[in-house]
Amino acid sequence: MNHMLIPPREPQQNPVRPPMVYVEKPVKWEYKQIVRDLEKEKLLDEAELNELGKEGWELSGTAQQPPLAYFYFKRQVEK
């Protein structure tokens, strides 16, 4: 019979402590939804996306329910 001995696990000398992150003020967002009927309109193109980016909008999600495509954007609200 072959028995393998596993040495006991030694306790960690210095426990890992993740860094603390402090947020001074709550972040507020505003949202924008663009809906495209793909039977009548084209998808958002690079120029449209770049223009939205210049305005501070960030694409945060998409959804599709044919023939409609939904684009969800968000940007931080400055107080």
Phi, psi and omega in degrees: 000134183255120179245133178252130179263129177254123180295147179296147180287130180277141179296146180290132182292310181241106181297149179282130178238115179293153181292150177270136178243122180254132178250120183288320181223150179293145178273134178245141182239152166240155188235153179223136177240131174242128180245130178240132172271106188289349174280340184239339186231163176267165175294167174298132179261178184300319181296317179295318179296319178296322178295317177298320178298320178297331179277000177096002181279139178239128178293123183244351178181160176222157175209157180221134173222088190314135007268012184268142173239133182248133177238128182246128180238156175218155171209151182286137178272126176273133180278000000 
